[in-house]
Amino acid sequence: MKNFTQPGICLVEIGGSACAGCHQLMPAAREAAQKFSVPFFYFDESQSAELIKEWSVKTVPSLFLVDGGVPFAEAHGFQPQEILEYWIEYKLQEHKNGR
């Protein structure tokens, strides 16, 4: 996969097929993204080498809030949905305020 160029803000998870935490995170991340009306994308690490290198992904699962293909916030590891929602809300507000 070469460069992720989705316009606007979205939530991206990079995970792995053998990663239990990745599979647990995906539905929670998808639901949290829907709550904030942002598209959700999932990429498997085995098919995303260029993106992993570009975004310096060191571990899976990794979540990124992205605007126009450029990450502005990231989180790593499994988080419960409530924590994800707090994180997304805070990071979206921070981004809106130009921080």
Rosetta constraint file for C-alpha pairs under 8 A:
AtomPair CA 1 CA 47 HARMONIC 6.77 0.50
AtomPair CA 1 CA 48 HARMONIC 5.46 0.50
AtomPair CA 1 CA 49 HARMONIC 7.24 0.50
AtomPair CA 1 CA 50 HARMONIC 6.24 0.50
AtomPair CA 1 CA 51 HARMONIC 6.81 0.50
AtomPair CA 2 CA 50 HARMONIC 6.08 0.50
AtomPair CA 2 CA 51 HARMONIC 6.82 0.50
AtomPair CA 3 CA 50 HARMONIC 7.32 0.50
AtomPair CA 3 CA 51 HARMONIC 6.32 0.50
AtomPair CA 3 CA 69 HARMONIC 7.56 0.50
AtomPair CA 4 CA 51 HARMONIC 7.26 0.50
AtomPair CA 4 CA 69 HARMONIC 5.25 0.50
AtomPair CA 5 CA 68 HARMONIC 6.00 0.50
AtomPair CA 5 CA 69 HARMONIC 4.41 0.50
AtomPair CA 6 CA 10 HARMONIC 7.76 0.50
AtomPair CA 6 CA 67 HARMONIC 7.90 0.50
AtomPair CA 6 CA 68 HARMONIC 5.69 0.50
AtomPair CA 6 CA 69 HARMONIC 5.55 0.50
AtomPair CA 7 CA 67 HARMONIC 6.89 0.50
AtomPair CA 7 CA 68 HARMONIC 4.42 0.50
AtomPair CA 7 CA 69 HARMONIC 6.75 0.50
AtomPair CA 8 CA 66 HARMONIC 7.78 0.50
AtomPair CA 8 CA 67 HARMONIC 5.12 0.50
AtomPair CA 8 CA 68 HARMONIC 4.95 0.50
AtomPair CA 8 CA 69 HARMONIC 7.92 0.50
AtomPair CA 9 CA 38 HARMONIC 6.30 0.50
AtomPair CA 9 CA 39 HARMONIC 7.50 0.50
AtomPair CA 9 CA 65 HARMONIC 6.97 0.50
AtomPair CA 9 CA 66 HARMONIC 5.41 0.50
AtomPair CA 9 CA 67 HARMONIC 4.24 0.50
AtomPair CA 9 CA 68 HARMONIC 6.49 0.50
AtomPair CA 10 CA 33 HARMONIC 7.73 0.50
AtomPair CA 10 CA 38 HARMONIC 4.99 0.50
AtomPair CA 10 CA 39 HARMONIC 4.84 0.50
AtomPair CA 10 CA 40 HARMONIC 5.92 0.50
AtomPair CA 10 CA 41 HARMONIC 7.64 0.50
AtomPair CA 10 CA 65 HARMONIC 5.87 0.50
AtomPair CA 10 CA 66 HARMONIC 5.37 0.50
AtomPair CA 10 CA 67 HARMONIC 6.59 0.50
AtomPair CA 11 CA 29 HARMONIC 7.94 0.50
AtomPair CA 11 CA 33 HARMONIC 6.47 0.50
AtomPair CA 11 CA 38 HARMONIC 6.67 0.50
AtomPair CA 11 CA 39 HARMONIC 6.23 0.50
AtomPair CA 11 CA 40 HARMONIC 4.85 0.50
AtomPair CA 11 CA 41 HARMONIC 6.34 0.50
AtomPair CA 11 CA 63 HARMONIC 6.97 0.50
AtomPair CA 11 CA 64 HARMONIC 5.74 0.50
AtomPair CA 11 CA 65 HARMONIC 4.71 0.50
AtomPair CA 11 CA 66 HARMONIC 6.24 0.50
AtomPair CA 12 CA 40 HARMONIC 5.83 0.50
AtomPair CA 12 CA 41 HARMONIC 4.77 0.50
AtomPair CA 12 CA 42 HARMONIC 5.82 0.50
AtomPair CA 12 CA 43 HARMONIC 7.61 0.50
AtomPair CA 12 CA 63 HARMONIC 5.58 0.50
AtomPair CA 12 CA 64 HARMONIC 5.09 0.50
AtomPair CA 12 CA 65 HARMONIC 6.41 0.50
AtomPair CA 12 CA 66 HARMONIC 7.23 0.50
AtomPair CA 13 CA 26 HARMONIC 7.36 0.50
AtomPair CA 13 CA 29 HARMONIC 7.86 0.50
AtomPair CA 13 CA 40 HARMONIC 7.83 0.50
AtomPair CA 13 CA 41 HARMONIC 6.27 0.50
AtomPair CA 13 CA 42 HARMONIC 4.81 0.50
AtomPair CA 13 CA 43 HARMONIC 6.30 0.50
AtomPair CA 13 CA 61 HARMONIC 6.71 0.50
AtomPair CA 13 CA 62 HARMONIC 5.64 0.50
AtomPair CA 13 CA 63 HARMONIC 4.50 0.50
AtomPair CA 13 CA 64 HARMONIC 6.47 0.50
AtomPair CA 14 CA 42 HARMONIC 5.91 0.50
AtomPair CA 14 CA 43 HARMONIC 4.89 0.50
AtomPair CA 14 CA 44 HARMONIC 5.81 0.50
AtomPair CA 14 CA 45 HARMONIC 6.14 0.50
AtomPair CA 14 CA 60 HARMONIC 6.33 0.50
AtomPair CA 14 CA 61 HARMONIC 5.70 0.50
AtomPair CA 14 CA 62 HARMONIC 5.29 0.50
AtomPair CA 14 CA 63 HARMONIC 6.50 0.50
AtomPair CA 15 CA 19 HARMONIC 7.00 0.50
AtomPair CA 15 CA 22 HARMONIC 5.23 0.50
AtomPair CA 15 CA 23 HARMONIC 7.89 0.50
AtomPair CA 15 CA 42 HARMONIC 7.30 0.50
AtomPair CA 15 CA 43 HARMONIC 6.34 0.50
AtomPair CA 15 CA 44 HARMONIC 5.08 0.50
AtomPair CA 15 CA 45 HARMONIC 5.68 0.50
AtomPair CA 15 CA 60 HARMONIC 5.01 0.50
AtomPair CA 15 CA 61 HARMONIC 4.61 0.50
AtomPair CA 15 CA 62 HARMONIC 6.68 0.50
AtomPair CA 16 CA 22 HARMONIC 6.43 0.50
AtomPair CA 16 CA 44 HARMONIC 5.14 0.50
AtomPair CA 16 CA 45 HARMONIC 5.38 0.50
AtomPair CA 16 CA 46 HARMONIC 7.11 0.50
AtomPair CA 16 CA 60 HARMONIC 6.63 0.50
AtomPair CA 16 CA 61 HARMONIC 7.27 0.50
AtomPair CA 17 CA 22 HARMONIC 7.82 0.50
AtomPair CA 17 CA 23 HARMONIC 7.84 0.50
AtomPair CA 17 CA 44 HARMONIC 6.72 0.50
AtomPair CA 19 CA 23 HARMONIC 6.62 0.50
AtomPair CA 19 CA 60 HARMONIC 7.54 0.50
AtomPair CA 19 CA 61 HARMONIC 7.76 0.50
AtomPair CA 20 CA 24 HARMONIC 6.29 0.50
AtomPair CA 21 CA 25 HARMONIC 5.99 0.50
AtomPair CA 21 CA 61 HARMONIC 6.76 0.50
AtomPair CA 21 CA 77 HARMONIC 7.15 0.50
AtomPair CA 21 CA 78 HARMONIC 5.54 0.50
AtomPair CA 22 CA 26 HARMONIC 6.17 0.50
AtomPair CA 22 CA 60 HARMONIC 6.82 0.50
AtomPair CA 22 CA 61 HARMONIC 5.04 0.50
AtomPair CA 22 CA 77 HARMONIC 7.98 0.50
AtomPair CA 22 CA 78 HARMONIC 7.04 0.50
AtomPair CA 23 CA 27 HARMONIC 7.63 0.50
AtomPair CA 24 CA 28 HARMONIC 7.31 0.50
AtomPair CA 24 CA 78 HARMONIC 7.42 0.50
AtomPair CA 25 CA 29 HARMONIC 5.89 0.50
AtomPair CA 25 CA 61 HARMONIC 7.67 0.50
AtomPair CA 25 CA 78 HARMONIC 5.76 0.50
AtomPair CA 25 CA 79 HARMONIC 6.95 0.50
AtomPair CA 25 CA 80 HARMONIC 7.69 0.50
AtomPair CA 26 CA 30 HARMONIC 6.02 0.50
AtomPair CA 26 CA 42 HARMONIC 7.65 0.50
AtomPair CA 27 CA 31 HARMONIC 6.11 0.50
AtomPair CA 28 CA 32 HARMONIC 6.07 0.50
AtomPair CA 28 CA 80 HARMONIC 7.21 0.50
AtomPair CA 28 CA 81 HARMONIC 5.20 0.50
AtomPair CA 28 CA 84 HARMONIC 7.87 0.50
AtomPair CA 29 CA 33 HARMONIC 6.04 0.50
AtomPair CA 29 CA 40 HARMONIC 7.64 0.50
AtomPair CA 29 CA 81 HARMONIC 7.02 0.50
AtomPair CA 29 CA 84 HARMONIC 7.04 0.50
AtomPair CA 30 CA 34 HARMONIC 6.30 0.50
AtomPair CA 30 CA 40 HARMONIC 5.78 0.50
AtomPair CA 31 CA 35 HARMONIC 6.30 0.50
AtomPair CA 32 CA 36 HARMONIC 6.65 0.50
AtomPair CA 32 CA 81 HARMONIC 6.79 0.50
AtomPair CA 32 CA 84 HARMONIC 6.79 0.50
AtomPair CA 32 CA 85 HARMONIC 5.64 0.50
AtomPair CA 32 CA 88 HARMONIC 7.88 0.50
AtomPair CA 33 CA 37 HARMONIC 6.05 0.50
AtomPair CA 33 CA 38 HARMONIC 5.17 0.50
AtomPair CA 33 CA 39 HARMONIC 6.36 0.50
AtomPair CA 33 CA 40 HARMONIC 6.05 0.50
AtomPair CA 34 CA 38 HARMONIC 6.01 0.50
AtomPair CA 34 CA 39 HARMONIC 7.07 0.50
AtomPair CA 34 CA 40 HARMONIC 7.81 0.50
AtomPair CA 36 CA 89 HARMONIC 7.70 0.50
AtomPair CA 43 CA 47 HARMONIC 7.19 0.50
AtomPair CA 43 CA 48 HARMONIC 6.55 0.50
AtomPair CA 44 CA 48 HARMONIC 6.33 0.50
AtomPair CA 45 CA 49 HARMONIC 6.61 0.50
AtomPair CA 45 CA 52 HARMONIC 7.31 0.50
AtomPair CA 45 CA 60 HARMONIC 7.98 0.50
AtomPair CA 48 CA 52 HARMONIC 6.04 0.50
AtomPair CA 49 CA 53 HARMONIC 6.18 0.50
AtomPair CA 50 CA 54 HARMONIC 6.05 0.50
AtomPair CA 51 CA 55 HARMONIC 5.98 0.50
AtomPair CA 52 CA 56 HARMONIC 5.65 0.50
AtomPair CA 52 CA 57 HARMONIC 4.96 0.50
AtomPair CA 52 CA 58 HARMONIC 7.96 0.50
AtomPair CA 53 CA 57 HARMONIC 6.58 0.50
AtomPair CA 55 CA 71 HARMONIC 7.65 0.50
AtomPair CA 57 CA 62 HARMONIC 7.15 0.50
AtomPair CA 59 CA 76 HARMONIC 7.00 0.50
AtomPair CA 59 CA 77 HARMONIC 7.68 0.50
AtomPair CA 60 CA 76 HARMONIC 6.86 0.50
AtomPair CA 60 CA 77 HARMONIC 6.49 0.50
AtomPair CA 61 CA 76 HARMONIC 5.92 0.50
AtomPair CA 61 CA 77 HARMONIC 5.18 0.50
AtomPair CA 61 CA 78 HARMONIC 6.74 0.50
AtomPair CA 62 CA 74 HARMONIC 7.06 0.50
AtomPair CA 62 CA 75 HARMONIC 5.80 0.50
AtomPair CA 62 CA 76 HARMONIC 4.43 0.50
AtomPair CA 62 CA 77 HARMONIC 6.22 0.50
AtomPair CA 63 CA 74 HARMONIC 5.47 0.50
AtomPair CA 63 CA 75 HARMONIC 5.15 0.50
AtomPair CA 63 CA 76 HARMONIC 6.22 0.50
AtomPair CA 64 CA 71 HARMONIC 5.99 0.50
AtomPair CA 64 CA 72 HARMONIC 7.35 0.50
AtomPair CA 64 CA 73 HARMONIC 5.63 0.50
AtomPair CA 64 CA 74 HARMONIC 4.40 0.50
AtomPair CA 64 CA 75 HARMONIC 6.59 0.50
AtomPair CA 65 CA 71 HARMONIC 5.63 0.50
AtomPair CA 65 CA 72 HARMONIC 5.87 0.50
AtomPair CA 65 CA 73 HARMONIC 5.15 0.50
AtomPair CA 65 CA 74 HARMONIC 6.36 0.50
AtomPair CA 65 CA 88 HARMONIC 7.77 0.50
AtomPair CA 65 CA 91 HARMONIC 7.96 0.50
AtomPair CA 66 CA 70 HARMONIC 5.19 0.50
AtomPair CA 66 CA 71 HARMONIC 4.05 0.50
AtomPair CA 66 CA 72 HARMONIC 5.73 0.50
AtomPair CA 66 CA 73 HARMONIC 7.23 0.50
AtomPair CA 67 CA 71 HARMONIC 6.28 0.50
AtomPair CA 67 CA 72 HARMONIC 7.02 0.50
AtomPair CA 72 CA 95 HARMONIC 7.38 0.50
AtomPair CA 73 CA 91 HARMONIC 6.63 0.50
AtomPair CA 79 CA 83 HARMONIC 6.19 0.50
AtomPair CA 79 CA 84 HARMONIC 6.21 0.50
AtomPair CA 80 CA 84 HARMONIC 6.33 0.50
AtomPair CA 81 CA 85 HARMONIC 6.14 0.50
AtomPair CA 82 CA 86 HARMONIC 6.41 0.50
AtomPair CA 83 CA 87 HARMONIC 6.12 0.50
AtomPair CA 84 CA 88 HARMONIC 6.05 0.50
AtomPair CA 85 CA 89 HARMONIC 6.03 0.50
AtomPair CA 86 CA 90 HARMONIC 6.06 0.50
AtomPair CA 87 CA 91 HARMONIC 6.04 0.50
AtomPair CA 88 CA 92 HARMONIC 5.92 0.50
AtomPair CA 89 CA 93 HARMONIC 6.22 0.50
AtomPair CA 90 CA 94 HARMONIC 6.11 0.50
AtomPair CA 91 CA 95 HARMONIC 6.02 0.50
AtomPair CA 92 CA 96 HARMONIC 6.08 0.50
AtomPair CA 93 CA 97 HARMONIC 6.18 0.50
AtomPair CA 94 CA 98 HARMONIC 6.39 0.50
AtomPair CA 94 CA 99 HARMONIC 5.39 0.50
AtomPair CA 95 CA 99 HARMONIC 5.62 0.50
